[in-house]
Amino acid sequence: MKLLSPPVVVIALCATVPAHADTITLAALEGYVTILPSGVIEGPYSPDAFGAFVGQIGHFQSGTPLLPWESRAVFEFDLGAIDPATVTAAAFSFVPVNMGEFGFSCFDFSSCPTLSLAEVLSYSGDGLLDRDDFHSGTAFVGRIPPALGVPASFDATAAVRGNTTGFAGFTINSGIADGGIGIHYAALQIEYGVAAVPEPASIGLVAGGLFMLAAALRRRSKRP
């Protein structure tokens, strides 16, 4: 009978070691950053009652550019000890809300039409929100016409698996038309698998199998 080489045996035995998968939901470090018509970036600002503000204002307000040209929501999630390579699925989600319900407006301090399009981009963060995060989102995740009060979810698997810093970052950008929304309940849900540490019995089985294999090989090598 042909004997398997030691490397093959090791692989075969280790392949029997079970793995487990966990699903966790991470809370965000969140805020929003604005850029004025002059190009000056301000913020980041902490969320207000309506959450983080996402909006675009493309016309003068009462004849004066009093308000930001654009505002983007910024979120970073600490992946902790999770190896991005083990992530099997990830979803970034949030709930768009009407700022007017919280007493806020974005046009001439009187109204705020619902943003017609919201786009989600991802980046590898650093665990801190700063002005540079306004331009940080570079990898496309998805876009939707926001429905107020209706949760929106995006497949962020590729974004998380490609993370290089341990902090998964996301920006929500405005569409091309004037309008705004608030962002509530931003979260990142991750499913990841981790190879289980072999139990002592499994370790003993592997060691015993290798010992028996070595003995058989020695016996065979002594044959004339």
Residue frames as qw, qx, qy, qz and C-alpha x, y, z in Angstrom:
[[0.000, 0.889, 0.459, 0.000, 0.00, 0.00, 0.00],
 [0.400, 0.492, -0.026, 0.773, 1.33, 3.42, -0.93],
 [0.384, -0.585, -0.460, 0.547, 1.89, 5.65, 2.07],
 [0.124, 0.943, 0.198, 0.238, 1.02, 9.34, 2.05],
 [0.477, 0.344, -0.302, 0.751, 3.86, 11.75, 2.57],
 [0.300, -0.397, -0.574, 0.650, 3.92, 13.56, 5.96],
 [0.083, 0.115, -0.016, -0.990, 2.78, 16.93, 4.52],
 [0.432, -0.220, -0.612, -0.625, -0.30, 15.31, 2.99],
 [0.481, -0.394, -0.761, 0.185, -1.19, 13.65, 6.28],
 [0.182, -0.280, -0.372, 0.866, -0.83, 16.91, 8.17],
 [0.254, -0.002, -0.260, -0.932, -3.13, 18.68, 5.73],
 [0.501, -0.273, -0.730, -0.377, -5.69, 15.89, 5.85],
 [0.436, -0.397, -0.700, 0.404, -5.77, 15.78, 9.61],
 [0.097, -0.252, -0.226, 0.936, -5.88, 19.56, 10.07],
 [0.265, -0.153, -0.476, -0.825, -8.69, 19.81, 7.58],
 [0.454, -0.444, -0.767, -0.094, -10.88, 17.94, 10.02],
 [0.227, -0.285, -0.481, 0.797, -10.48, 20.69, 12.62],
 [0.098, 0.772, 0.616, 0.117, -13.78, 22.60, 12.66],
 [0.181, 0.150, -0.008, 0.972, -14.17, 26.34, 12.11],
 [0.012, -0.676, -0.666, 0.316, -16.82, 28.68, 13.46],
 [0.165, 0.472, 0.302, 0.812, -18.44, 31.84, 12.15],
 [0.153, -0.535, -0.519, 0.649, -19.51, 34.86, 14.17],
 [0.124, 0.674, 0.408, 0.603, -21.78, 37.74, 13.24],
 [0.323, -0.498, -0.384, 0.708, -21.31, 41.04, 15.05],
 [0.170, 0.863, 0.338, 0.335, -22.72, 44.52, 14.64],
 [0.518, -0.119, -0.175, 0.829, -20.29, 47.39, 15.12],
 [0.018, -0.920, -0.323, 0.221, -21.27, 50.89, 16.23],
 [0.575, 0.582, 0.107, 0.565, -19.77, 53.81, 14.37],
 [0.300, -0.485, -0.073, 0.818, -17.56, 56.73, 15.16],
 [0.314, 0.638, 0.599, 0.370, -19.63, 59.28, 13.24],
 [0.102, -0.631, -0.107, 0.761, -19.83, 62.89, 12.22],
 [0.565, 0.699, 0.393, 0.196, -20.17, 65.09, 9.15],
 [0.422, -0.344, 0.224, 0.808, -17.83, 67.33, 7.21],
 [0.394, 0.836, 0.349, -0.151, -18.81, 70.29, 5.03],
 [0.499, -0.013, 0.317, 0.807, -17.18, 72.12, 2.15],
 [0.140, 0.744, 0.239, -0.609, -18.01, 75.75, 1.44],
 [0.631, 0.754, 0.182, 0.031, -18.37, 77.32, -2.02],
 [0.043, 0.911, -0.408, -0.043, -14.91, 78.80, -1.48],
 [0.757, 0.322, -0.559, 0.105, -13.44, 75.30, -1.18],
 [0.105, -0.475, 0.661, -0.571, -12.77, 75.61, 2.55],
 [0.638, -0.218, -0.733, -0.092, -13.53, 72.41, 4.46],
 [0.320, -0.484, 0.400, -0.710, -15.10, 72.69, 7.90],
 [0.914, -0.267, -0.051, -0.301, -15.78, 70.15, 10.62],
 [0.351, -0.299, -0.835, -0.302, -16.01, 67.40, 11.43],
 [0.433, -0.332, 0.197, -0.814, -19.17, 68.10, 13.39],
 [0.159, 0.035, 0.939, -0.304, -20.79, 65.73, 15.85],
 [0.130, -0.425, -0.795, -0.414, -24.23, 64.41, 14.89],
 [0.299, -0.168, 0.184, -0.921, -27.18, 66.62, 15.78],
 [0.593, 0.091, 0.587, -0.543, -30.64, 65.44, 16.78],
 [0.793, 0.475, -0.040, -0.379, -31.23, 64.46, 13.15],
 [0.925, -0.020, 0.252, 0.282, -27.96, 62.56, 13.02],
 [0.411, -0.328, 0.397, 0.752, -25.15, 63.30, 10.58],
 [0.431, 0.727, 0.145, -0.514, -26.12, 65.73, 7.82],
 [0.472, 0.042, 0.670, 0.571, -25.84, 64.71, 4.16],
 [0.331, 0.820, 0.408, -0.229, -26.81, 67.41, 1.70],
 [0.457, 0.092, 0.350, 0.813, -25.98, 69.64, -1.19],
 [0.112, 0.851, 0.324, -0.399, -26.90, 73.28, -1.67],
 [0.581, 0.171, 0.431, 0.668, -26.16, 74.54, -5.14],
 [0.121, 0.737, 0.314, 0.586, -27.63, 78.03, -5.06],
 [0.114, 0.309, -0.358, 0.874, -27.26, 81.21, -3.04],
 [0.314, -0.556, -0.739, 0.217, -29.20, 81.44, 0.18],
 [0.093, -0.913, -0.312, 0.246, -31.03, 84.78, 0.41],
 [0.388, 0.903, -0.109, 0.146, -28.44, 86.16, -2.03],
 [0.096, -0.759, 0.616, -0.188, -25.50, 85.07, 0.15],
 [0.744, 0.124, -0.656, 0.001, -23.75, 81.66, 0.35],
 [0.452, -0.616, 0.384, -0.518, -24.54, 81.31, 4.04],
 [0.885, -0.213, 0.358, -0.206, -24.67, 77.54, 4.09],
 [0.433, -0.384, 0.741, 0.341, -22.23, 74.80, 3.00],
 [0.479, 0.390, -0.524, -0.587, -22.14, 73.77, -0.60],
 [0.797, 0.008, -0.572, -0.193, -22.04, 70.13, 0.37],
 [0.466, -0.527, 0.583, -0.407, -22.04, 68.05, 3.53],
 [0.702, 0.169, -0.681, -0.120, -20.95, 64.44, 3.81],
 [0.795, -0.517, 0.188, -0.254, -21.53, 62.00, 6.63],
 [0.405, 0.541, -0.719, 0.161, -18.42, 60.14, 7.76],
 [0.875, -0.385, 0.130, -0.264, -18.29, 56.85, 9.67],
 [0.360, 0.508, -0.772, 0.126, -15.45, 54.68, 10.91],
 [0.912, -0.310, -0.037, -0.267, -15.76, 51.24, 12.48],
 [0.170, -0.638, 0.743, -0.114, -13.05, 49.64, 14.60],
 [0.829, 0.143, -0.484, -0.241, -12.57, 46.08, 13.35],
 [0.686, -0.587, 0.385, -0.191, -10.61, 45.21, 16.48],
 [0.425, -0.416, 0.788, 0.160, -8.94, 41.83, 16.24],
 [0.791, 0.439, 0.396, -0.158, -10.93, 40.75, 13.18],
 [0.357, -0.266, 0.623, 0.643, -8.68, 39.82, 10.28],
 [0.493, 0.485, -0.070, -0.719, -10.34, 41.33, 7.17],
 [0.291, 0.302, -0.830, -0.368, -9.29, 38.24, 5.21],
 [0.021, 0.150, 0.968, -0.201, -11.66, 36.12, 7.34],
 [0.399, 0.340, 0.283, -0.803, -14.73, 38.27, 6.61],
 [0.265, 0.227, 0.892, 0.288, -17.32, 36.30, 4.65],
 [0.020, 0.706, 0.561, 0.431, -20.02, 38.99, 4.50],
 [0.218, -0.314, -0.320, 0.867, -20.47, 42.60, 5.59],
 [0.050, 0.721, 0.571, 0.389, -23.35, 45.07, 5.35],
 [0.152, -0.084, -0.218, 0.960, -23.30, 48.82, 5.98],
 [0.118, -0.643, -0.706, -0.272, -26.71, 50.22, 6.88],
 [0.058, -0.130, -0.301, 0.943, -28.42, 53.41, 8.05],
 [0.116, 0.696, 0.707, -0.054, -31.82, 55.07, 8.25],
 [0.163, 0.285, 0.184, 0.926, -32.39, 58.33, 6.29],
 [0.117, -0.648, -0.649, 0.381, -34.53, 60.81, 8.25],
 [0.128, 0.800, 0.315, 0.494, -36.31, 64.09, 7.56],
 [0.378, 0.053, -0.363, 0.850, -34.39, 66.86, 9.26],
 [0.273, -0.418, -0.140, -0.855, -37.55, 68.99, 9.43],
 [0.716, -0.463, -0.495, -0.170, -39.04, 66.57, 11.92],
 [0.673, -0.343, -0.348, 0.555, -36.34, 67.65, 14.35],
 [0.104, -0.934, -0.191, 0.283, -36.77, 71.37, 13.76],
 [0.386, -0.477, 0.425, 0.666, -33.88, 71.78, 11.33],
 [0.635, 0.734, 0.210, -0.121, -33.79, 73.07, 7.75],
 [0.649, -0.196, 0.374, 0.633, -31.19, 73.53, 5.03],
 [0.302, 0.457, 0.447, 0.707, -32.68, 76.06, 2.57],
 [0.081, -0.525, -0.051, -0.846, -33.02, 79.70, 3.61],
 [0.048, -0.060, 0.738, -0.670, -33.72, 78.38, 7.09],
 [0.599, 0.079, 0.106, -0.789, -37.22, 77.36, 5.97],
 [0.940, 0.143, 0.105, -0.291, -37.24, 73.92, 4.36],
 [0.190, -0.524, 0.802, 0.214, -35.09, 71.00, 3.26],
 [0.833, 0.275, -0.232, -0.420, -36.21, 68.85, 0.31],
 [0.890, -0.235, 0.388, 0.048, -35.31, 65.19, 0.57],
 [0.116, -0.589, 0.669, 0.437, -32.00, 64.43, -1.06],
 [0.805, 0.376, -0.137, -0.438, -32.64, 62.74, -4.39],
 [0.884, 0.265, -0.364, 0.126, -29.59, 60.48, -4.33],
 [0.492, -0.754, 0.428, -0.077, -27.19, 59.25, -1.66],
 [0.785, 0.438, -0.429, 0.091, -23.94, 57.51, -2.55],
 [0.754, -0.608, 0.248, 0.021, -21.84, 55.38, -0.22],
 [0.597, 0.624, -0.462, 0.202, -18.07, 55.15, -0.66],
 [0.869, -0.475, -0.046, 0.130, -15.53, 53.32, 1.48],
 [0.345, 0.751, -0.454, 0.331, -11.96, 53.86, 2.64],
 [0.757, -0.185, -0.493, 0.388, -9.43, 52.52, 5.15],
 [0.233, -0.906, -0.043, -0.352, -9.62, 54.84, 8.15],
 [0.417, 0.370, -0.580, 0.594, -7.45, 55.66, 11.14],
 [0.437, -0.470, -0.700, 0.314, -9.96, 55.70, 14.00],
 [0.127, -0.492, -0.227, 0.831, -10.21, 59.50, 13.96],
 [0.359, 0.774, 0.493, 0.173, -12.53, 61.83, 12.08],
 [0.282, -0.515, 0.095, 0.804, -10.93, 64.87, 10.49],
 [0.389, 0.688, -0.012, -0.612, -11.44, 67.28, 7.59],
 [0.088, 0.417, -0.785, -0.449, -9.49, 65.12, 5.18],
 [0.330, 0.185, 0.920, -0.100, -12.21, 62.50, 5.53],
 [0.490, 0.601, 0.158, -0.612, -14.44, 64.67, 3.32],
 [0.536, 0.605, -0.465, -0.361, -12.44, 63.33, 0.36],
 [0.332, -0.405, 0.849, -0.065, -11.53, 59.94, 1.83],
 [0.758, 0.251, 0.554, -0.235, -14.24, 57.82, 0.24],
 [0.132, 0.544, -0.614, -0.557, -12.74, 56.39, -2.94],
 [0.017, 0.001, -0.975, -0.221, -14.18, 52.89, -3.43],
 [0.531, -0.136, -0.240, -0.802, -17.79, 52.70, -4.59],
 [0.183, 0.029, 0.915, -0.359, -20.16, 50.72, -2.35],
 [0.099, 0.525, 0.824, 0.185, -23.62, 51.70, -3.62],
 [0.102, 0.013, 0.020, -0.995, -26.17, 54.46, -4.20],
 [0.003, -0.524, -0.851, 0.021, -29.88, 54.85, -3.57],
 [0.199, -0.531, -0.161, -0.808, -32.67, 57.43, -3.72],
 [0.074, 0.026, -0.790, 0.609, -33.19, 57.64, 0.06],
 [0.463, -0.526, -0.567, -0.433, -36.61, 56.73, 1.43],
 [0.172, -0.519, 0.420, -0.724, -37.18, 58.58, 4.69],
 [0.671, -0.318, 0.431, -0.513, -37.55, 56.29, 7.66],
 [0.977, 0.173, -0.037, -0.120, -36.75, 53.17, 5.62],
 [0.614, -0.563, 0.477, 0.281, -33.50, 51.35, 6.49],
 [0.646, 0.695, -0.295, -0.114, -30.97, 51.26, 3.65],
 [0.771, -0.412, 0.459, 0.157, -28.40, 48.47, 3.47],
 [0.509, 0.747, -0.399, -0.155, -25.36, 48.02, 1.24],
 [0.977, -0.021, -0.038, 0.209, -23.11, 45.04, 0.56],
 [0.040, -0.924, 0.373, -0.077, -19.79, 46.12, 2.06],
 [0.957, -0.179, 0.177, 0.144, -18.03, 42.76, 1.91],
 [0.731, 0.451, -0.001, 0.512, -15.38, 43.84, -0.60],
 [0.010, -0.856, 0.162, -0.492, -14.81, 47.11, 1.28],
 [0.672, -0.654, 0.298, -0.180, -14.14, 45.36, 4.59],
 [0.953, -0.004, 0.179, 0.246, -12.08, 42.54, 3.10],
 [0.606, 0.573, -0.010, 0.552, -9.89, 45.13, 1.39],
 [0.323, -0.932, 0.051, -0.153, -9.31, 47.11, 4.57],
 [0.719, 0.355, -0.370, 0.468, -5.65, 47.70, 5.39],
 [0.066, 0.516, -0.388, 0.761, -5.76, 49.70, 8.65],
 [0.234, -0.242, -0.855, 0.395, -8.23, 47.96, 10.97],
 [0.194, 0.478, 0.398, -0.759, -10.76, 50.79, 10.67],
 [0.276, 0.431, 0.741, 0.435, -13.46, 50.44, 8.02],
 [0.034, 0.409, 0.132, -0.902, -14.46, 53.92, 6.85],
 [0.248, 0.555, 0.728, 0.316, -17.53, 55.02, 4.90],
 [0.061, 0.252, 0.051, -0.964, -18.76, 58.35, 3.56],
 [0.306, 0.630, 0.714, 0.010, -22.30, 59.13, 2.45],
 [0.168, -0.157, 0.251, 0.940, -22.29, 61.76, -0.27],
 [0.430, 0.554, 0.338, -0.628, -25.08, 63.86, -1.72],
 [0.606, 0.451, 0.586, 0.292, -26.47, 63.51, -5.21],
 [0.347, 0.201, 0.291, 0.868, -26.47, 66.16, -7.89],
 [0.188, -0.687, -0.409, -0.570, -29.65, 67.94, -6.82],
 [0.132, -0.447, 0.407, -0.786, -30.27, 70.24, -3.87],
 [0.791, -0.402, -0.294, -0.356, -31.57, 68.63, -0.75],
 [0.028, 0.499, -0.735, 0.459, -30.58, 67.00, 2.49],
 [0.824, -0.332, -0.412, -0.202, -31.21, 64.14, 4.91],
 [0.379, -0.659, 0.570, -0.313, -30.14, 63.14, 8.36],
 [0.656, 0.204, -0.726, -0.023, -28.54, 59.77, 9.06],
 [0.636, -0.485, 0.395, -0.452, -29.62, 57.65, 12.02],
 [0.891, -0.172, 0.397, -0.140, -28.55, 54.20, 13.24],
 [0.552, 0.649, -0.518, -0.080, -25.47, 53.75, 11.05],
 [0.752, -0.399, 0.517, -0.089, -24.02, 50.30, 11.67],
 [0.440, 0.509, -0.705, -0.224, -21.70, 47.74, 10.15],
 [0.887, -0.181, 0.337, -0.258, -22.63, 44.07, 10.43],
 [0.280, 0.599, -0.739, -0.133, -19.86, 41.58, 9.81],
 [0.974, -0.109, 0.139, -0.139, -19.85, 37.83, 9.47],
 [0.260, 0.716, -0.647, 0.033, -16.43, 36.29, 9.77],
 [0.975, -0.102, -0.199, -0.021, -14.93, 32.85, 10.21],
 [0.137, -0.762, 0.605, -0.186, -12.08, 31.96, 12.50],
 [0.706, 0.171, -0.687, 0.023, -10.21, 28.68, 12.44],
 [0.755, -0.613, 0.018, -0.234, -10.79, 26.94, 15.75],
 [0.038, -0.654, 0.734, -0.179, -7.79, 26.08, 17.89],
 [0.694, 0.033, -0.708, -0.126, -7.33, 22.28, 17.88],
 [0.736, -0.582, 0.124, -0.322, -8.38, 20.62, 21.10],
 [0.313, -0.597, 0.738, -0.039, -5.78, 18.57, 23.03],
 [0.783, 0.097, 0.610, -0.070, -7.33, 15.34, 21.75],
 [0.689, 0.722, 0.070, -0.020, -6.99, 16.55, 18.16],
 [0.085, 0.843, -0.531, 0.030, -3.40, 17.58, 18.76],
 [0.554, -0.359, 0.747, -0.072, -2.69, 14.13, 20.22],
 [0.821, 0.388, 0.410, -0.076, -4.31, 12.47, 17.21],
 [0.507, 0.837, -0.206, 0.012, -2.13, 14.43, 14.81],
 [0.144, -0.725, 0.668, -0.087, 1.02, 13.71, 16.82],
 [0.708, -0.131, 0.685, -0.107, 0.18, 10.02, 17.11],
 [0.794, 0.562, 0.220, -0.067, -0.53, 9.75, 13.41],
 [0.344, 0.848, -0.400, 0.046, 2.79, 11.35, 12.52],
 [0.395, -0.552, 0.726, -0.112, 4.63, 9.05, 14.94],
 [0.807, 0.132, 0.571, -0.079, 3.06, 5.95, 13.40],
 [0.669, 0.743, -0.002, -0.031, 3.81, 7.24, 9.93],
 [0.065, 0.819, -0.567, 0.053, 7.45, 7.89, 10.80],
 [0.588, -0.323, 0.736, -0.094, 7.78, 4.39, 12.25],
 [0.826, 0.398, 0.394, -0.067, 6.29, 2.82, 9.11],
 [0.491, 0.843, -0.220, 0.007, 8.66, 4.79, 6.89],
 [0.207, -0.694, 0.686, -0.067, 11.65, 3.67, 8.97],
 [0.746, -0.049, 0.658, -0.084, 10.60, 0.04, 8.70],
 [0.763, 0.613, 0.200, -0.033, 10.19, 0.32, 4.97],
 [0.263, 0.878, -0.399, 0.018, 13.59, 1.98, 4.56],
 [0.420, -0.534, 0.731, -0.058, 15.28, -0.94, 6.36],
 [0.892, 0.234, 0.369, -0.116, 13.92, -3.54, 3.92],
 [0.463, -0.294, 0.603, 0.579, 16.55, -4.92, 1.49]]
